[in-house]
């Protein structure tokens, strides 16, 4: 199983970006997917999370500005980011907690995608 993230870039404050994470490979059970981010000199933090049963929650810092959605048919997790602020700058990582065939549940991480919010 692999996670492929895309959609980062440079945007001015107040702008928007959309991040996508596509999962490939055979998945027996998908429990949770999320986007995390890591700003320079800071620890990785949760941005938004989807949990089996279609429960979605957000960090307080992005609530009302970011929107998370999952397209199960396309195996894609999309993070729509609006009203971006300089403090949203960082490397964004896609995460999944899932079970591949003939194995137990485990964590998977995609390669990060850089988001820079600057004028």
N, CA, C and O atoms as CSV, one atom per row, in Angstrom:
chain,resi,resn,atom,element,x,y,z
A,1,UNK,N,N,0.839,-1.192,0.000
A,1,UNK,CA,C,0.000,0.000,0.000
A,1,UNK,C,C,0.877,1.246,0.000
A,1,UNK,O,O,1.864,1.331,0.730
A,2,UNK,N,N,0.501,2.196,-0.823
A,2,UNK,CA,C,1.238,3.455,-0.878
A,2,UNK,C,C,0.262,4.628,-0.833
A,2,UNK,O,O,-0.874,4.531,-1.297
A,3,UNK,N,N,0.727,5.730,-0.267
A,3,UNK,CA,C,-0.038,6.963,-0.238
A,3,UNK,C,C,0.709,7.988,-1.074
A,3,UNK,O,O,1.901,8.216,-0.865
A,4,UNK,N,N,0.022,8.597,-2.005
A,4,UNK,CA,C,0.640,9.587,-2.881
A,4,UNK,C,C,-0.059,10.918,-2.687
A,4,UNK,O,O,-1.236,11.075,-3.011
A,5,UNK,N,N,0.692,11.879,-2.148
A,5,UNK,CA,C,0.138,13.203,-1.882
A,5,UNK,C,C,0.536,14.178,-2.975
A,5,UNK,O,O,1.624,14.082,-3.543
A,6,UNK,N,N,-0.350,15.113,-3.261
A,6,UNK,CA,C,-0.060,16.134,-4.257
A,6,UNK,C,C,-0.874,17.386,-3.957
A,6,UNK,O,O,-1.813,17.357,-3.162
A,7,UNK,N,N,-0.497,18.491,-4.610
A,7,UNK,CA,C,-1.293,19.703,-4.525
A,7,UNK,C,C,-0.680,20.851,-3.757
A,7,UNK,O,O,-1.278,21.924,-3.684
A,8,UNK,N,N,0.491,20.661,-3.184
A,8,UNK,CA,C,1.111,21.755,-2.455
A,8,UNK,C,C,1.598,22.845,-3.388
A,8,UNK,O,O,1.547,22.713,-4.611
A,9,UNK,N,N,2.069,23.919,-2.789
A,9,UNK,CA,C,2.591,25.011,-3.594
A,9,UNK,C,C,2.711,26.297,-2.804
A,9,UNK,O,O,2.611,26.312,-1.577
A,10,UNK,N,N,2.927,27.371,-3.536
A,10,UNK,CA,C,3.059,28.706,-2.948
A,10,UNK,C,C,1.776,29.483,-3.201
A,10,UNK,O,O,1.281,29.530,-4.327
A,11,UNK,N,N,1.244,30.087,-2.154
A,11,UNK,CA,C,0.003,30.853,-2.290
A,11,UNK,C,C,0.076,32.076,-1.385
A,11,UNK,O,O,0.743,32.052,-0.351
A,12,UNK,N,N,-0.599,33.122,-1.769
A,12,UNK,CA,C,-0.633,34.335,-0.953
A,12,UNK,C,C,-1.616,34.169,0.202
A,12,UNK,O,O,-2.549,33.371,0.118
A,13,UNK,N,N,-1.409,34.914,1.265
A,13,UNK,CA,C,-2.371,34.871,2.377
A,13,UNK,C,C,-3.784,35.175,1.877
A,13,UNK,O,O,-4.007,36.078,1.072
A,14,UNK,N,N,-4.719,34.386,2.385
A,14,UNK,CA,C,-6.099,34.517,1.940
A,14,UNK,C,C,-6.445,33.625,0.773
A,14,UNK,O,O,-7.616,33.495,0.417
A,15,UNK,N,N,-5.452,33.012,0.176
A,15,UNK,CA,C,-5.674,32.146,-0.967
A,15,UNK,C,C,-6.103,30.745,-0.585
A,15,UNK,O,O,-6.333,30.438,0.585
A,16,UNK,N,N,-6.205,29.898,-1.606
A,16,UNK,CA,C,-6.679,28.524,-1.404
A,16,UNK,C,C,-5.767,27.526,-2.097
A,16,UNK,O,O,-5.118,27.833,-3.097
A,17,UNK,N,N,-5.736,26.347,-1.547
A,17,UNK,CA,C,-5.049,25.210,-2.155
A,17,UNK,C,C,-5.855,23.959,-1.857
A,17,UNK,O,O,-6.596,23.888,-0.876
A,18,UNK,N,N,-5.691,22.977,-2.730
A,18,UNK,CA,C,-6.330,21.681,-2.495
A,18,UNK,C,C,-5.264,20.599,-2.518
A,18,UNK,O,O,-4.494,20.492,-3.473
A,19,UNK,N,N,-5.225,19.803,-1.468
A,19,UNK,CA,C,-4.302,18.683,-1.376
A,19,UNK,C,C,-5.066,17.385,-1.600
A,19,UNK,O,O,-6.188,17.213,-1.125
A,20,UNK,N,N,-4.436,16.483,-2.330
A,20,UNK,CA,C,-5.038,15.177,-2.575
A,20,UNK,C,C,-4.095,14.077,-2.130
A,20,UNK,O,O,-2.875,14.192,-2.248
A,21,UNK,N,N,-4.679,13.018,-1.622
A,21,UNK,CA,C,-3.904,11.840,-1.223
A,21,UNK,C,C,-4.600,10.620,-1.808
A,21,UNK,O,O,-5.746,10.318,-1.475
A,22,UNK,N,N,-3.895,9.936,-2.675
A,22,UNK,CA,C,-4.445,8.745,-3.316
A,22,UNK,C,C,-3.781,7.509,-2.730
A,22,UNK,O,O,-2.556,7.438,-2.632
A,23,UNK,N,N,-4.589,6.547,-2.348
A,23,UNK,CA,C,-4.046,5.288,-1.851
A,23,UNK,C,C,-4.035,4.278,-2.991
A,23,UNK,O,O,-4.981,4.190,-3.774
A,24,UNK,N,N,-2.956,3.523,-3.066
A,24,UNK,CA,C,-2.859,2.475,-4.075
A,24,UNK,C,C,-2.489,1.177,-3.400
A,24,UNK,O,O,-1.882,1.172,-2.329
A,25,UNK,N,N,-2.854,0.081,-4.025
A,25,UNK,CA,C,-2.617,-1.214,-3.432
A,25,UNK,C,C,-3.901,-1.770,-2.827
A,25,UNK,O,O,-4.918,-1.081,-2.754
A,26,UNK,N,N,-3.839,-3.002,-2.405
A,26,UNK,CA,C,-5.024,-3.676,-1.867
A,26,UNK,C,C,-5.166,-3.387,-0.377
A,26,UNK,O,O,-4.232,-3.570,0.403
A,27,UNK,N,N,-6.355,-2.933,-0.004
A,27,UNK,CA,C,-6.643,-2.620,1.391
A,27,UNK,C,C,-7.754,-3.527,1.885
A,27,UNK,O,O,-8.831,-3.584,1.292
A,28,UNK,N,N,-7.490,-4.231,2.967
A,28,UNK,CA,C,-8.512,-5.115,3.530
A,28,UNK,C,C,-9.469,-4.316,4.406
A,28,UNK,O,O,-10.682,-4.524,4.378
A,29,UNK,N,N,-8.907,-3.409,5.175
A,29,UNK,CA,C,-9.749,-2.589,6.057
A,29,UNK,C,C,-9.104,-1.229,6.276
A,29,UNK,O,O,-7.945,-1.140,6.683
A,30,UNK,N,N,-9.864,-0.165,6.002
A,30,UNK,CA,C,-9.393,1.202,6.212
A,30,UNK,C,C,-10.077,1.763,7.443
A,30,UNK,O,O,-11.305,1.820,7.501
A,31,UNK,N,N,-9.301,2.173,8.417
A,31,UNK,CA,C,-9.866,2.653,9.674
A,31,UNK,C,C,-9.843,4.173,9.763
A,31,UNK,O,O,-10.801,4.794,10.224
A,32,UNK,N,N,-8.750,4.760,9.321
A,32,UNK,CA,C,-8.578,6.195,9.541
A,32,UNK,C,C,-7.634,6.759,8.509
A,32,UNK,O,O,-6.662,6.108,8.125
A,33,UNK,N,N,-7.920,7.995,8.047
A,33,UNK,CA,C,-7.001,8.740,7.196
A,33,UNK,C,C,-6.951,10.170,7.697
A,33,UNK,O,O,-7.899,10.680,8.294
A,34,UNK,N,N,-5.828,10.796,7.438
A,34,UNK,CA,C,-5.677,12.146,7.975
A,34,UNK,C,C,-4.614,12.920,7.220
A,34,UNK,O,O,-3.820,12.362,6.463
A,35,UNK,N,N,-4.625,14.212,7.451
A,35,UNK,CA,C,-3.547,15.084,7.024
A,35,UNK,C,C,-2.883,15.643,8.276
A,35,UNK,O,O,-3.543,16.125,9.197
A,36,UNK,N,N,-1.565,15.561,8.276
A,36,UNK,CA,C,-0.747,16.176,9.307
A,36,UNK,C,C,0.126,17.234,8.642
A,36,UNK,O,O,0.290,17.241,7.422
A,37,UNK,N,N,0.674,18.111,9.444
A,37,UNK,CA,C,1.620,19.086,8.907
A,37,UNK,C,C,2.737,19.320,9.917
A,37,UNK,O,O,2.589,19.121,11.123
A,38,UNK,N,N,3.846,19.746,9.364
A,38,UNK,CA,C,4.996,20.051,10.203
A,38,UNK,C,C,5.634,21.343,9.731
A,38,UNK,O,O,6.135,21.433,8.611
A,39,UNK,N,N,5.608,22.339,10.598
A,39,UNK,CA,C,6.237,23.619,10.296
A,39,UNK,C,C,7.705,23.552,10.713
A,39,UNK,O,O,8.069,22.746,11.569
A,40,UNK,N,N,8.541,24.383,10.119
A,40,UNK,CA,C,9.971,24.369,10.475
A,40,UNK,C,C,10.174,24.564,11.979
A,40,UNK,O,O,9.646,25.504,12.572
A,41,UNK,N,N,10.942,23.666,12.577
A,41,UNK,CA,C,11.245,23.791,13.996
A,41,UNK,C,C,10.141,23.352,14.931
A,41,UNK,O,O,10.254,23.503,16.148
A,42,UNK,N,N,9.065,22.804,14.368
A,42,UNK,CA,C,7.944,22.381,15.206
A,42,UNK,C,C,7.643,20.908,15.006
A,42,UNK,O,O,8.098,20.286,14.046
A,43,UNK,N,N,6.872,20.364,15.927
A,43,UNK,CA,C,6.491,18.965,15.814
A,43,UNK,C,C,5.351,18.804,14.808
A,43,UNK,O,O,4.608,19.742,14.521
A,44,UNK,N,N,5.241,17.601,14.291
A,44,UNK,CA,C,4.151,17.292,13.381
A,44,UNK,C,C,2.826,17.345,14.146
A,44,UNK,O,O,2.718,16.853,15.270
A,45,UNK,N,N,1.822,17.955,13.508
A,45,UNK,CA,C,0.546,18.097,14.183
A,45,UNK,C,C,-0.595,17.661,13.262
A,45,UNK,O,O,-0.496,17.734,12.037
A,46,UNK,N,N,-1.666,17.212,13.885
A,46,UNK,CA,C,-2.841,16.796,13.135
A,46,UNK,C,C,-3.564,18.024,12.591
A,46,UNK,O,O,-3.748,19.015,13.298
A,47,UNK,N,N,-3.973,17.943,11.315
A,47,UNK,CA,C,-4.744,19.019,10.693
A,47,UNK,C,C,-6.214,18.623,10.605
A,47,UNK,O,O,-7.090,19.346,11.078
A,48,UNK,N,N,-6.474,17.475,9.999
A,48,UNK,CA,C,-7.851,17.006,9.836
A,48,UNK,C,C,-7.830,15.494,9.703
A,48,UNK,O,O,-6.863,14.917,9.206
A,49,UNK,N,N,-8.910,14.856,10.153
A,49,UNK,CA,C,-8.924,13.407,10.218
A,49,UNK,C,C,-10.287,12.857,9.827
A,49,UNK,O,O,-11.328,13.362,10.247
A,50,UNK,N,N,-10.253,11.803,9.007
A,50,UNK,CA,C,-11.459,11.048,8.665
A,50,UNK,C,C,-11.362,9.697,9.356
A,50,UNK,O,O,-10.313,9.052,9.327
A,51,UNK,N,N,-12.446,9.273,9.972
A,51,UNK,CA,C,-12.479,7.983,10.637
A,51,UNK,C,C,-13.604,7.146,10.050
A,51,UNK,O,O,-14.655,7.673,9.685
A,52,UNK,N,N,-13.386,5.881,9.963
A,52,UNK,CA,C,-14.382,4.938,9.448
A,52,UNK,C,C,-15.735,5.216,10.093
A,52,UNK,O,O,-15.859,5.309,11.314
A,53,UNK,N,N,-16.745,5.346,9.233
A,53,UNK,CA,C,-18.053,5.781,9.692
A,53,UNK,C,C,-18.310,7.209,9.257
A,53,UNK,O,O,-19.334,7.812,9.578
A,54,UNK,N,N,-17.332,7.736,8.504
A,54,UNK,CA,C,-17.425,9.084,7.948
A,54,UNK,C,C,-17.447,10.185,9.016
A,54,UNK,O,O,-18.109,11.213,8.872
A,55,UNK,N,N,-16.715,9.930,10.067
A,55,UNK,CA,C,-16.552,10.988,11.071
A,55,UNK,C,C,-15.342,11.835,10.704
A,55,UNK,O,O,-14.281,11.300,10.383
A,56,UNK,N,N,-15.493,13.120,10.748
A,56,UNK,CA,C,-14.415,14.032,10.394
A,56,UNK,C,C,-14.221,15.036,11.517
A,56,UNK,O,O,-15.186,15.575,12.058
A,57,UNK,N,N,-12.979,15.279,11.857
A,57,UNK,CA,C,-12.701,16.329,12.824
A,57,UNK,C,C,-11.454,17.112,12.406
A,57,UNK,O,O,-10.624,16.633,11.633
A,58,UNK,N,N,-11.353,18.317,12.937
A,58,UNK,CA,C,-10.317,19.268,12.542
A,58,UNK,C,C,-9.603,19.810,13.769
A,58,UNK,O,O,-10.141,19.823,14.877
A,59,UNK,N,N,-8.378,20.255,13.539
A,59,UNK,CA,C,-7.699,20.978,14.603
A,59,UNK,C,C,-8.366,22.349,14.727
A,59,UNK,O,O,-8.925,22.862,13.757
A,60,UNK,N,N,-8.308,22.922,15.888
A,60,UNK,CA,C,-8.950,24.225,16.107
A,60,UNK,C,C,-8.372,25.302,15.204
A,60,UNK,O,O,-9.075,26.240,14.824
A,61,UNK,N,N,-7.131,25.177,14.867
A,61,UNK,CA,C,-6.460,26.218,14.085
A,61,UNK,C,C,-6.963,26.301,12.645
A,61,UNK,O,O,-6.772,27.318,11.979
A,62,UNK,N,N,-7.604,25.234,12.160
A,62,UNK,CA,C,-8.069,25.241,10.771
A,62,UNK,C,C,-9.585,25.155,10.669
A,62,UNK,O,O,-10.142,25.221,9.573
A,63,UNK,N,N,-10.248,25.010,11.800
A,63,UNK,CA,C,-11.701,24.863,11.802
A,63,UNK,C,C,-12.366,26.049,11.129
A,63,UNK,O,O,-12.088,27.202,11.460
A,64,UNK,N,N,-13.249,25.756,10.177
A,64,UNK,CA,C,-13.952,26.804,9.449
A,64,UNK,C,C,-13.240,27.269,8.198
A,64,UNK,O,O,-13.820,27.980,7.377
A,65,UNK,N,N,-12.004,26.879,8.049
A,65,UNK,CA,C,-11.233,27.283,6.858
A,65,UNK,C,C,-10.895,26.093,5.967
A,65,UNK,O,O,-10.861,26.226,4.744
A,66,UNK,N,N,-10.649,24.955,6.558
A,66,UNK,CA,C,-10.287,23.755,5.816
A,66,UNK,C,C,-11.470,22.798,5.784
A,66,UNK,O,O,-12.301,22.768,6.693
A,67,UNK,N,N,-11.521,22.020,4.713
A,67,UNK,CA,C,-12.580,21.033,4.580
A,67,UNK,C,C,-11.981,19.719,4.083
A,67,UNK,O,O,-11.254,19.686,3.090
A,68,UNK,N,N,-12.300,18.648,4.788
A,68,UNK,CA,C,-11.772,17.332,4.444
A,68,UNK,C,C,-12.883,16.479,3.840
A,68,UNK,O,O,-14.012,16.463,4.330
A,69,UNK,N,N,-12.541,15.777,2.773
A,69,UNK,CA,C,-13.522,14.878,2.166
A,69,UNK,C,C,-12.812,13.641,1.660
A,69,UNK,O,O,-11.617,13.659,1.367
A,70,UNK,N,N,-13.576,12.569,1.563
A,70,UNK,CA,C,-13.010,11.322,1.074
A,70,UNK,C,C,-13.891,10.758,-0.026
A,70,UNK,O,O,-15.106,10.631,0.121
A,71,UNK,N,N,-13.238,10.422,-1.139
A,71,UNK,CA,C,-13.924,9.788,-2.257
A,71,UNK,C,C,-13.516,8.322,-2.236
A,71,UNK,O,O,-12.419,7.971,-2.670
A,72,UNK,N,N,-14.394,7.473,-1.734
A,72,UNK,CA,C,-14.045,6.064,-1.575
A,72,UNK,C,C,-13.878,5.371,-2.923
A,72,UNK,O,O,-13.078,4.444,-3.052
A,73,UNK,N,N,-14.631,5.818,-3.925
A,73,UNK,CA,C,-14.531,5.199,-5.253
A,73,UNK,C,C,-13.161,5.448,-5.879
A,73,UNK,O,O,-12.645,4.613,-6.622
A,74,UNK,N,N,-12.586,6.595,-5.573
A,74,UNK,CA,C,-11.281,6.953,-6.138
A,74,UNK,C,C,-10.147,6.742,-5.137
A,74,UNK,O,O,-8.989,7.044,-5.424
A,75,UNK,N,N,-10.492,6.219,-3.959
A,75,UNK,CA,C,-9.470,6.018,-2.920
A,75,UNK,C,C,-8.678,7.293,-2.663
A,75,UNK,O,O,-7.452,7.258,-2.551
A,76,UNK,N,N,-9.368,8.398,-2.570
A,76,UNK,CA,C,-8.721,9.700,-2.450
A,76,UNK,C,C,-9.232,10.462,-1.237
A,76,UNK,O,O,-10.425,10.476,-0.935
A,77,UNK,N,N,-8.292,11.091,-0.557
A,77,UNK,CA,C,-8.614,11.985,0.556
A,77,UNK,C,C,-8.226,13.394,0.129
A,77,UNK,O,O,-7.082,13.639,-0.254
A,78,UNK,N,N,-9.170,14.310,0.194
A,78,UNK,CA,C,-8.934,15.666,-0.295
A,78,UNK,C,C,-9.056,16.674,0.845
A,78,UNK,O,O,-10.010,16.654,1.623
A,79,UNK,N,N,-8.067,17.550,0.918
A,79,UNK,CA,C,-8.105,18.630,1.904
A,79,UNK,C,C,-8.202,19.948,1.152
A,79,UNK,O,O,-7.252,20.369,0.492
A,80,UNK,N,N,-9.341,20.586,1.255
A,80,UNK,CA,C,-9.539,21.906,0.659
A,80,UNK,C,C,-9.179,22.947,1.701
A,80,UNK,O,O,-9.770,22.997,2.780
A,81,UNK,N,N,-8.199,23.781,1.366
A,81,UNK,CA,C,-7.709,24.765,2.316
A,81,UNK,C,C,-8.033,26.166,1.796
A,81,UNK,O,O,-7.554,26.570,0.737
A,82,UNK,N,N,-8.837,26.889,2.539
A,82,UNK,CA,C,-9.230,28.244,2.179
A,82,UNK,C,C,-8.740,29.233,3.231
A,82,UNK,O,O,-8.375,28.855,4.344
A,83,UNK,N,N,-8.742,30.496,2.853
A,83,UNK,CA,C,-8.334,31.567,3.778
A,83,UNK,C,C,-6.992,31.241,4.430
A,83,UNK,O,O,-6.828,31.349,5.645
A,84,UNK,N,N,-6.062,30.849,3.614
A,84,UNK,CA,C,-4.773,30.404,4.145
A,84,UNK,C,C,-4.024,31.542,4.819
A,84,UNK,O,O,-4.104,32.701,4.411
A,85,UNK,N,N,-3.297,31.173,5.861
A,85,UNK,CA,C,-2.515,32.117,6.648
A,85,UNK,C,C,-1.045,31.709,6.612
A,85,UNK,O,O,-0.737,30.542,6.372
A,86,UNK,N,N,-0.146,32.641,6.845
A,86,UNK,CA,C,1.279,32.275,6.872
A,86,UNK,C,C,1.578,31.150,7.854
A,86,UNK,O,O,2.475,30.343,7.611
A,87,UNK,N,N,0.851,31.084,8.941
A,87,UNK,CA,C,1.095,30.021,9.932
A,87,UNK,C,C,0.625,28.652,9.461
A,87,UNK,O,O,0.845,27.657,10.151
A,88,UNK,N,N,-0.016,28.582,8.299
A,88,UNK,CA,C,-0.368,27.291,7.710
A,88,UNK,C,C,0.802,26.694,6.928
A,88,UNK,O,O,0.731,25.557,6.461
A,89,UNK,N,N,1.860,27.458,6.793
A,89,UNK,CA,C,3.039,26.993,6.059
A,89,UNK,C,C,3.643,25.770,6.726
A,89,UNK,O,O,3.757,25.701,7.950
A,90,UNK,N,N,4.030,24.802,5.897
A,90,UNK,CA,C,4.662,23.604,6.415
A,90,UNK,C,C,4.629,22.500,5.388
A,90,UNK,O,O,4.131,22.668,4.274
A,91,UNK,N,N,5.169,21.374,5.784
A,91,UNK,CA,C,5.087,20.182,4.954
A,91,UNK,C,C,3.871,19.380,5.416
A,91,UNK,O,O,3.733,19.057,6.596
A,92,UNK,N,N,3.009,19.072,4.476
A,92,UNK,CA,C,1.770,18.348,4.778
A,92,UNK,C,C,1.947,16.879,4.398
A,92,UNK,O,O,2.409,16.539,3.309
A,93,UNK,N,N,1.560,16.026,5.345
A,93,UNK,CA,C,1.706,14.580,5.170
A,93,UNK,C,C,0.349,13.902,5.219
A,93,UNK,O,O,-0.498,14.218,6.055
A,94,UNK,N,N,0.167,12.972,4.309
A,94,UNK,CA,C,-1.019,12.140,4.322
A,94,UNK,C,C,-0.739,10.902,5.196
A,94,UNK,O,O,0.366,10.360,5.180
A,95,UNK,N,N,-1.725,10.481,5.935
A,95,UNK,CA,C,-1.574,9.367,6.867
A,95,UNK,C,C,-2.774,8.428,6.739
A,95,UNK,O,O,-3.898,8.864,6.490
A,96,UNK,N,N,-2.516,7.152,6.912
A,96,UNK,CA,C,-3.612,6.182,6.935
A,96,UNK,C,C,-3.310,5.093,7.960
A,96,UNK,O,O,-2.164,4.687,8.149
A,97,UNK,N,N,-4.348,4.645,8.599
A,97,UNK,CA,C,-4.275,3.490,9.512
A,97,UNK,C,C,-5.151,2.429,8.900
A,97,UNK,O,O,-6.377,2.547,8.890
A,98,UNK,N,N,-4.517,1.385,8.388
A,98,UNK,CA,C,-5.283,0.416,7.622
A,98,UNK,C,C,-4.674,-0.973,7.744
A,98,UNK,O,O,-3.585,-1.169,8.284
A,99,UNK,N,N,-5.428,-1.919,7.218
A,99,UNK,CA,C,-4.988,-3.311,7.245
A,99,UNK,C,C,-4.864,-3.826,5.818
A,99,UNK,O,O,-5.861,-3.900,5.100
A,100,UNK,N,N,-3.654,-4.183,5.397
A,100,UNK,CA,C,-3.508,-4.817,4.089
A,100,UNK,C,C,-3.873,-6.299,4.209
A,100,UNK,O,O,-4.021,-6.806,5.321
A,101,UNK,N,N,-4.017,-6.993,3.092
A,101,UNK,CA,C,-4.329,-8.433,3.153
A,101,UNK,C,C,-3.238,-9.208,3.888
A,101,UNK,O,O,-2.049,-8.934,3.731
A,102,UNK,N,N,-3.661,-10.169,4.682
A,102,UNK,CA,C,-2.747,-11.101,5.364
A,102,UNK,C,C,-1.791,-10.392,6.309
A,102,UNK,O,O,-0.670,-10.855,6.523
A,103,UNK,N,N,-2.214,-9.300,6.862
A,103,UNK,CA,C,-1.385,-8.564,7.829
A,103,UNK,C,C,-2.283,-7.817,8.790
A,103,UNK,O,O,-3.498,-7.746,8.606
A,104,UNK,N,N,-1.655,-7.249,9.841
A,104,UNK,CA,C,-2.426,-6.508,10.825
A,104,UNK,C,C,-2.518,-5.027,10.501
A,104,UNK,O,O,-1.910,-4.541,9.548
A,105,UNK,N,N,-3.289,-4.326,11.311
A,105,UNK,CA,C,-3.425,-2.889,11.150
A,105,UNK,C,C,-2.088,-2.197,11.393
A,105,UNK,O,O,-1.333,-2.582,12.286
A,106,UNK,N,N,-1.807,-1.190,10.604
A,106,UNK,CA,C,-0.571,-0.448,10.803
A,106,UNK,C,C,-0.700,0.951,10.213
A,106,UNK,O,O,-1.638,1.264,9.480
A,107,UNK,N,N,0.287,1.782,10.567
A,107,UNK,CA,C,0.335,3.160,10.071
A,107,UNK,C,C,1.036,3.221,8.721
A,107,UNK,O,O,2.002,2.504,8.462
A,108,UNK,N,N,0.515,4.103,7.870
A,108,UNK,CA,C,1.164,4.389,6.597
A,108,UNK,C,C,1.275,5.908,6.446
A,108,UNK,O,O,0.368,6.656,6.810
A,109,UNK,N,N,2.389,6.330,5.912
A,109,UNK,CA,C,2.622,7.758,5.665
A,109,UNK,C,C,3.000,7.976,4.202
A,109,UNK,O,O,3.735,7.186,3.608
A,110,UNK,N,N,2.489,9.049,3.644
A,110,UNK,CA,C,2.912,9.453,2.323
A,110,UNK,C,C,4.079,10.428,2.424
A,110,UNK,O,O,4.397,10.936,3.499
A,111,UNK,N,N,4.699,10.670,1.294
A,111,UNK,CA,C,5.730,11.697,1.265
A,111,UNK,C,C,5.055,13.059,1.431
A,111,UNK,O,O,3.920,13.251,0.993
A,112,UNK,N,N,5.729,13.965,2.040
A,112,UNK,CA,C,5.146,15.271,2.306
A,112,UNK,C,C,5.047,16.132,1.066
A,112,UNK,O,O,5.770,15.942,0.089
A,113,UNK,N,N,4.128,17.089,1.131
A,113,UNK,CA,C,4.006,18.090,0.089
A,113,UNK,C,C,4.082,19.466,0.745
A,113,UNK,O,O,3.409,19.733,1.741
A,114,UNK,N,N,4.910,20.327,0.170
A,114,UNK,CA,C,5.174,21.632,0.789
A,114,UNK,C,C,4.052,22.619,0.489
A,114,UNK,O,O,3.621,22.774,-0.654
A,115,UNK,N,N,3.595,23.277,1.538
A,115,UNK,CA,C,2.634,24.373,1.410
A,115,UNK,C,C,3.288,25.615,1.989
A,115,UNK,O,O,3.707,25.626,3.146
A,116,UNK,N,N,3.373,26.655,1.181
A,116,UNK,CA,C,3.972,27.910,1.624
A,116,UNK,C,C,2.974,29.035,1.415
A,116,UNK,O,O,2.508,29.268,0.300
A,117,UNK,N,N,2.652,29.729,2.499
A,117,UNK,CA,C,1.715,30.847,2.427
A,117,UNK,C,C,2.515,32.114,2.702
A,117,UNK,O,O,2.950,32.364,3.827
A,118,UNK,N,N,2.696,32.896,1.665
A,118,UNK,CA,C,3.542,34.078,1.792
A,118,UNK,C,C,3.184,35.091,0.713
A,118,UNK,O,O,2.780,34.733,-0.393
A,119,UNK,N,N,3.342,36.363,1.061
A,119,UNK,CA,C,3.120,37.414,0.083
A,119,UNK,C,C,4.438,37.797,-0.591
A,119,UNK,O,O,4.458,38.675,-1.454
